[in-house]
Amino acid sequence: MTKFLVLFAALCFSISNQAQHSKVNLFIGTYTKTCDSHGIYLYEFDTYTGEFNVKTSTQNVVNPSFLTVSENKRFIYATNEDGDNSKVSAFQFEANQNQIIFLNSQKSEGNDPCHIINDQKNVVVANYSGGNITVFGKNADGSLGKYKQIIKQEGQTGKETKPLNSHMHMLQLSPDDKYLIASDLGKDYLYVYRYNPEAQSAVLEFSSFVRVKQGAGPRHFTFSANGKYVYLMNELDGSLLVFKYKDGKLDLLQETTVVAKDFKGKTSAADIHISPDGKFLYATNRGDANTISCFEIKKNGKLKWKQTTGTLGKGPRNFSIDPTGSFLLVAHQYTNEVVIFKIDKMTGELTDSGKRIALCSPVCLVFE
């Protein structure tokens, strides 16, 4: 009897401990002018059950459409995508009190910022309509300093019938933090810059570029777990490109697609992420498709298609995978909800969990 009680107590402790450690923070950025939204929302998400509950939100923050959380998890930086009034904002996050406290904002120095990253020294923003990149320094209190650098690439190769406008769409540091890669959806480039985080003005120095097929529209991209490959999602034609990566150089390895052979509607591919175990890649297609595709990542970095399924909403703008790789959450900009899928860790395939987060125009999901 005593042995049974000890085992029962141990089991109860294990279950309690598992439940306690399965709770993570989920930040959601939204558009605020199309429906009733306060801006940035904080949810508690259970990676074991897929359950969630809202903890807090900001108030009167305009269109925080993309977010990034500092490495120490104390600060949140957001784009405020608002035409000529576009800004970048900094917030302090008090985890113990579930508070998101506004610190300050700066003009984005380019209209409609759509992507943002940060490290210990800088916050870097891609301005879509402005067609440029802005680098901001960080103050000691986590707030944004004045901009250090504004970059707009004017160089253009090829023979276009008319000038093409830059639409910077995504930024990402290389795994060794020596380079920054930026996608230009308007001119069909990936730009590679040397990254000098301590610099006061020349933080980014142009290094090289890759040009994809004209009209493809490079949007979002991600590095493989080992840093040897870069996977690029092209918005306008739905092509998915695999590049070998080494020391700031990109070489095309494979081209595949998220568009079905018999698909006749509008293509508007969006986001791309790799599962935490590095085995599977997922990519969304908006437009008339509203699908998400799963690919197996082979040892040589190439992709093998596994599944394409509906996202169960309209406008799957951004998605995120929880840190344990158990659930994949898709933010639907037009149907105002986040759809939660269960991931089969053996096959990578998705099934509907039946769970939904109802929220005005969600466009960015960030797990802390």
Helices and strands as residue ranges (DSSP letters): H 2-21, E 23-30, E 40-46, E 52-57, E 64-69, E 75-80, G 83-85, E 87-94, G 95-97, E 99-107, E 113-118, E 122-127, E 132-138, E 144-151, E 168-173, E 179-184, E 189-195, E 204-211, E 218-223, E 229-234, E 239-246, E 249-257, E 269-274, E 280-285, E 291-297, E 303-310, E 316-321, E 327-332, E 337-343, E 350-358, E 362-367
